[in-house]
Amino acid sequence: MRYYSQMDIYDLDGGIVTLRCEPLRILISKVLVRVPARVVDYVFDNCFFVMPESGERGCYLPNSLIGKKNIIALPHSLLHESEGDQIEKILHKIGHFSLEHKAPYEFSWEQNDKHKEEYDEQEQQVNALVKQWLEAWQTQHTDEHSGDASGME
Ligand SMILES: [Zn+2]
């Protein structure tokens, strides 16, 4: 399996995918070393990451820029969380995108338990996918002595 280095991902972002939010660009490049290169390509071709800062001016995203892309919004507080939480939370969102899941807002909770079941099923699927990604990455990187993907950590 091919993986990108943190530097590769940082360059691929180009300041576009994370909308010139430098701390977010660094965070995303750090976390995405753990998923296969083809997943990174797919995510970068189809998503934007946003991290609205409290007290900041906010942003307007015209459809001339985003087209039909997906938006992954991350809380600013994530910058101060442990590396383990950052990895888990970002890969979780990317997992939902990869599996073409519904957003939580699309479920109507009042109606019946079917929605709860569908929601829970999505959560299980995404947890399984993230686990699989992390295990594959771990396997590939434990017996490698050249630190190509972890060189910047
Ligand atoms: Zn979820």
py3Dmol code that shows the C-alpha trace and the ligand (Angstrom):
import py3Dmol

protein = """\
ATOM      1  CA  MET A   1       0.000   0.000   0.000  1.00  0.00           C
ATOM      2  CA  ARG A   2       1.307   3.444  -0.898  1.00  0.00           C
ATOM      3  CA  TYR A   3       1.230   6.274   1.612  1.00  0.00           C
ATOM      4  CA  TYR A   4       2.102   9.942   1.342  1.00  0.00           C
ATOM      5  CA  SER A   5       4.515  11.703   3.656  1.00  0.00           C
ATOM      6  CA  GLN A   6       3.308  14.637   5.726  1.00  0.00           C
ATOM      7  CA  MET A   7       5.240  16.953   3.395  1.00  0.00           C
ATOM      8  CA  ASP A   8       3.549  15.448   0.309  1.00  0.00           C
ATOM      9  CA  ILE A   9       0.111  15.986   1.824  1.00  0.00           C
ATOM     10  CA  TYR A  10       0.952  19.518   2.913  1.00  0.00           C
ATOM     11  CA  ASP A  11       1.996  20.311  -0.669  1.00  0.00           C
ATOM     12  CA  LEU A  12      -1.017  18.579  -2.223  1.00  0.00           C
ATOM     13  CA  ASP A  13      -3.324  20.703  -0.055  1.00  0.00           C
ATOM     14  CA  GLY A  14      -1.834  23.800  -1.656  1.00  0.00           C
ATOM     15  CA  GLY A  15      -3.570  25.962   0.934  1.00  0.00           C
ATOM     16  CA  ILE A  16      -6.783  25.316  -0.997  1.00  0.00           C
ATOM     17  CA  VAL A  17      -8.263  22.211   0.609  1.00  0.00           C
ATOM     18  CA  THR A  18      -7.982  23.798   4.065  1.00  0.00           C
ATOM     19  CA  LEU A  19      -8.813  27.305   2.777  1.00  0.00           C
ATOM     20  CA  ARG A  20      -5.567  28.949   3.885  1.00  0.00           C
ATOM     21  CA  CYS A  21      -6.016  27.977   7.504  1.00  0.00           C
ATOM     22  CA  GLU A  22      -2.384  27.119   8.264  1.00  0.00           C
ATOM     23  CA  PRO A  23      -2.872  25.288  11.607  1.00  0.00           C
ATOM     24  CA  LEU A  24      -5.582  23.160   9.981  1.00  0.00           C
ATOM     25  CA  ARG A  25      -3.378  22.464   6.949  1.00  0.00           C
ATOM     26  CA  ILE A  26      -0.603  21.200   9.244  1.00  0.00           C
ATOM     27  CA  LEU A  27      -3.051  19.123  11.318  1.00  0.00           C
ATOM     28  CA  ILE A  28      -4.647  17.498   8.268  1.00  0.00           C
ATOM     29  CA  SER A  29      -1.278  16.651   6.722  1.00  0.00           C
ATOM     30  CA  LYS A  30      -0.146  15.109  10.017  1.00  0.00           C
ATOM     31  CA  VAL A  31      -3.230  12.904  10.332  1.00  0.00           C
ATOM     32  CA  LEU A  32      -3.632  11.851   6.692  1.00  0.00           C
ATOM     33  CA  VAL A  33      -0.258  10.097   6.564  1.00  0.00           C
ATOM     34  CA  ARG A  34      -2.213   7.219   8.136  1.00  0.00           C
ATOM     35  CA  VAL A  35      -4.577   6.564   5.243  1.00  0.00           C
ATOM     36  CA  PRO A  36      -3.584   5.131   1.852  1.00  0.00           C
ATOM     37  CA  ALA A  37      -2.495   7.683  -0.779  1.00  0.00           C
ATOM     38  CA  ARG A  38      -5.528   6.877  -2.935  1.00  0.00           C
ATOM     39  CA  VAL A  39      -7.828   7.845  -0.042  1.00  0.00           C
ATOM     40  CA  VAL A  40      -5.969  11.152   0.383  1.00  0.00           C
ATOM     41  CA  ASP A  41      -6.345  11.840  -3.364  1.00  0.00           C
ATOM     42  CA  TYR A  42     -10.049  11.031  -3.221  1.00  0.00           C
ATOM     43  CA  VAL A  43     -10.622  13.218  -0.168  1.00  0.00           C
ATOM     44  CA  PHE A  44      -8.653  16.159  -1.608  1.00  0.00           C
ATOM     45  CA  ASP A  45     -10.498  15.927  -4.938  1.00  0.00           C
ATOM     46  CA  ASN A  46     -13.885  15.980  -3.236  1.00  0.00           C
ATOM     47  CA  CYS A  47     -13.690  17.834   0.072  1.00  0.00           C
ATOM     48  CA  PHE A  48     -12.868  21.078   1.771  1.00  0.00           C
ATOM     49  CA  PHE A  49     -11.929  21.292   5.424  1.00  0.00           C
ATOM     50  CA  VAL A  50     -13.090  24.246   7.456  1.00  0.00           C
ATOM     51  CA  MET A  51     -12.284  25.224  11.022  1.00  0.00           C
ATOM     52  CA  PRO A  52     -14.180  28.348  11.979  1.00  0.00           C
ATOM     53  CA  GLU A  53     -12.401  30.199  14.765  1.00  0.00           C
ATOM     54  CA  SER A  54     -14.485  31.872  17.398  1.00  0.00           C
ATOM     55  CA  GLY A  55     -14.084  35.609  17.130  1.00  0.00           C
ATOM     56  CA  GLU A  56     -12.938  35.404  13.547  1.00  0.00           C
ATOM     57  CA  ARG A  57     -14.711  36.938  10.597  1.00  0.00           C
ATOM     58  CA  GLY A  58     -16.144  33.658   9.281  1.00  0.00           C
ATOM     59  CA  CYS A  59     -16.117  32.823   5.611  1.00  0.00           C
ATOM     60  CA  TYR A  60     -18.253  32.825   2.507  1.00  0.00           C
ATOM     61  CA  LEU A  61     -17.772  29.851   0.209  1.00  0.00           C
ATOM     62  CA  PRO A  62     -19.188  30.552  -3.265  1.00  0.00           C
ATOM     63  CA  ASN A  63     -20.212  27.536  -5.298  1.00  0.00           C
ATOM     64  CA  SER A  64     -17.774  28.717  -7.974  1.00  0.00           C
ATOM     65  CA  LEU A  65     -15.143  27.544  -5.485  1.00  0.00           C
ATOM     66  CA  ILE A  66     -16.741  24.552  -3.853  1.00  0.00           C
ATOM     67  CA  GLY A  67     -18.956  23.255  -6.657  1.00  0.00           C
ATOM     68  CA  LYS A  68     -20.413  19.982  -5.479  1.00  0.00           C
ATOM     69  CA  LYS A  69     -17.646  19.248  -3.022  1.00  0.00           C
ATOM     70  CA  ASN A  70     -18.197  18.067   0.508  1.00  0.00           C
ATOM     71  CA  ILE A  71     -17.416  20.192   3.539  1.00  0.00           C
ATOM     72  CA  ILE A  72     -15.748  18.676   6.573  1.00  0.00           C
ATOM     73  CA  ALA A  73     -16.057  21.111   9.467  1.00  0.00           C
ATOM     74  CA  LEU A  74     -13.803  20.589  12.464  1.00  0.00           C
ATOM     75  CA  PRO A  75     -13.944  22.342  15.820  1.00  0.00           C
ATOM     76  CA  HIS A  76     -11.165  24.777  16.615  1.00  0.00           C
ATOM     77  CA  SER A  77     -10.665  23.034  19.962  1.00  0.00           C
ATOM     78  CA  LEU A  78      -9.274  20.034  18.044  1.00  0.00           C
ATOM     79  CA  LEU A  79      -5.970  21.903  17.647  1.00  0.00           C
ATOM     80  CA  HIS A  80      -5.404  21.543  21.389  1.00  0.00           C
ATOM     81  CA  GLU A  81      -6.447  17.925  21.787  1.00  0.00           C
ATOM     82  CA  SER A  82      -4.125  14.929  22.041  1.00  0.00           C
ATOM     83  CA  GLU A  83      -2.693  13.503  18.856  1.00  0.00           C
ATOM     84  CA  GLY A  84      -4.733  10.344  19.388  1.00  0.00           C
ATOM     85  CA  ASP A  85      -7.995  12.302  19.549  1.00  0.00           C
ATOM     86  CA  GLN A  86      -7.034  14.404  16.526  1.00  0.00           C
ATOM     87  CA  ILE A  87      -6.346  11.273  14.487  1.00  0.00           C
ATOM     88  CA  GLU A  88      -9.508   9.520  15.615  1.00  0.00           C
ATOM     89  CA  LYS A  89     -11.827  12.495  15.071  1.00  0.00           C
ATOM     90  CA  ILE A  90     -10.497  13.531  11.665  1.00  0.00           C
ATOM     91  CA  LEU A  91     -10.364   9.979  10.302  1.00  0.00           C
ATOM     92  CA  HIS A  92     -13.905   9.457  11.617  1.00  0.00           C
ATOM     93  CA  LYS A  93     -15.194  12.366   9.498  1.00  0.00           C
ATOM     94  CA  ILE A  94     -13.235  11.164   6.471  1.00  0.00           C
ATOM     95  CA  GLY A  95     -14.661   7.698   7.034  1.00  0.00           C
ATOM     96  CA  HIS A  96     -18.202   9.051   6.833  1.00  0.00           C
ATOM     97  CA  PHE A  97     -17.290  10.797   3.585  1.00  0.00           C
ATOM     98  CA  SER A  98     -15.618   7.676   2.124  1.00  0.00           C
ATOM     99  CA  LEU A  99     -18.663   5.568   2.926  1.00  0.00           C
ATOM    100  CA  GLU A 100     -21.023   8.225   1.499  1.00  0.00           C
ATOM    101  CA  HIS A 101     -22.954   8.425   4.752  1.00  0.00           C
ATOM    102  CA  LYS A 102     -25.772  10.763   5.605  1.00  0.00           C
ATOM    103  CA  ALA A 103     -25.061  13.721   7.859  1.00  0.00           C
ATOM    104  CA  PRO A 104     -26.624  13.511  11.347  1.00  0.00           C
ATOM    105  CA  TYR A 105     -28.927  16.407  10.381  1.00  0.00           C
ATOM    106  CA  GLU A 106     -30.523  14.254   7.696  1.00  0.00           C
ATOM    107  CA  PHE A 107     -32.031  11.878  10.206  1.00  0.00           C
ATOM    108  CA  SER A 108     -35.327  12.882  11.729  1.00  0.00           C
ATOM    109  CA  TRP A 109     -35.073  11.640  15.265  1.00  0.00           C
ATOM    110  CA  GLU A 110     -38.723  12.115  16.163  1.00  0.00           C
ATOM    111  CA  GLN A 111     -40.090   9.738  13.572  1.00  0.00           C
ATOM    112  CA  ASN A 112     -39.079   6.293  14.715  1.00  0.00           C
ATOM    113  CA  ASP A 113     -36.327   3.989  15.851  1.00  0.00           C
ATOM    114  CA  LYS A 114     -35.399   3.117  12.271  1.00  0.00           C
ATOM    115  CA  HIS A 115     -33.412   6.317  12.020  1.00  0.00           C
ATOM    116  CA  LYS A 116     -31.594   5.548  15.224  1.00  0.00           C
ATOM    117  CA  GLU A 117     -30.731   2.114  13.862  1.00  0.00           C
ATOM    118  CA  GLU A 118     -29.484   3.543  10.582  1.00  0.00           C
ATOM    119  CA  TYR A 119     -27.430   6.129  12.453  1.00  0.00           C
ATOM    120  CA  ASP A 120     -25.916   3.493  14.734  1.00  0.00           C
ATOM    121  CA  GLU A 121     -25.140   1.317  11.742  1.00  0.00           C
ATOM    122  CA  GLN A 122     -23.251   4.171  10.066  1.00  0.00           C
ATOM    123  CA  GLU A 123     -21.263   4.700  13.247  1.00  0.00           C
ATOM    124  CA  GLN A 124     -20.307   1.020  13.375  1.00  0.00           C
ATOM    125  CA  GLN A 125     -19.279   1.015   9.728  1.00  0.00           C
ATOM    126  CA  VAL A 126     -17.131   4.092  10.118  1.00  0.00           C
ATOM    127  CA  ASN A 127     -15.488   2.802  13.295  1.00  0.00           C
ATOM    128  CA  ALA A 128     -14.611  -0.438  11.495  1.00  0.00           C
ATOM    129  CA  LEU A 129     -13.132   1.440   8.523  1.00  0.00           C
ATOM    130  CA  VAL A 130     -11.008   3.728  10.708  1.00  0.00           C
ATOM    131  CA  LYS A 131      -9.767   0.710  12.671  1.00  0.00           C
ATOM    132  CA  GLN A 132      -8.844  -1.004   9.406  1.00  0.00           C
ATOM    133  CA  TRP A 133      -6.951   2.070   8.167  1.00  0.00           C
ATOM    134  CA  LEU A 134      -5.009   2.403  11.412  1.00  0.00           C
ATOM    135  CA  GLU A 135      -4.143  -1.290  11.558  1.00  0.00           C
ATOM    136  CA  ALA A 136      -2.952  -1.311   7.939  1.00  0.00           C
ATOM    137  CA  TRP A 137      -0.825   1.763   8.578  1.00  0.00           C
ATOM    138  CA  GLN A 138       0.583   0.268  11.766  1.00  0.00           C
ATOM    139  CA  THR A 139       1.457  -3.003  10.016  1.00  0.00           C
ATOM    140  CA  GLN A 140       3.248  -1.235   7.195  1.00  0.00           C
ATOM    141  CA  HIS A 141       5.131   1.153   9.456  1.00  0.00           C
ATOM    142  CA  THR A 142       6.314  -1.122  12.260  1.00  0.00           C
ATOM    143  CA  ASP A 143       8.867  -3.010  10.189  1.00  0.00           C
ATOM    144  CA  GLU A 144      10.043  -0.021   8.183  1.00  0.00           C
ATOM    145  CA  HIS A 145      13.249   1.617   9.328  1.00  0.00           C
ATOM    146  CA  SER A 146      13.164   4.532   6.956  1.00  0.00           C
ATOM    147  CA  GLY A 147      10.781   7.011   8.494  1.00  0.00           C
ATOM    148  CA  ASP A 148       9.273   8.208   5.235  1.00  0.00           C
ATOM    149  CA  ALA A 149       5.746   8.774   6.467  1.00  0.00           C
ATOM    150  CA  SER A 150       6.648   9.648  10.026  1.00  0.00           C
ATOM    151  CA  GLY A 151       9.697  11.776   9.296  1.00  0.00           C
ATOM    152  CA  MET A 152       8.068  15.006  10.352  1.00  0.00           C
ATOM    153  CA  GLU A 153       6.443  13.819  13.525  1.00  0.00           C
TER     154      GLU A 153
END
"""
ligand_1 = """\
1
ZN
Zn -19.898 9.471 13.268
"""
view = py3Dmol.view(width=600, height=400)
view.addModel(protein, "pdb")
view.setStyle({"model": 0}, {"cartoon": {"style": "trace"}})
view.addModel(ligand_1, "xyz")
view.setStyle({"model": 1}, {"stick": {}})
view.zoomTo()
view.show()
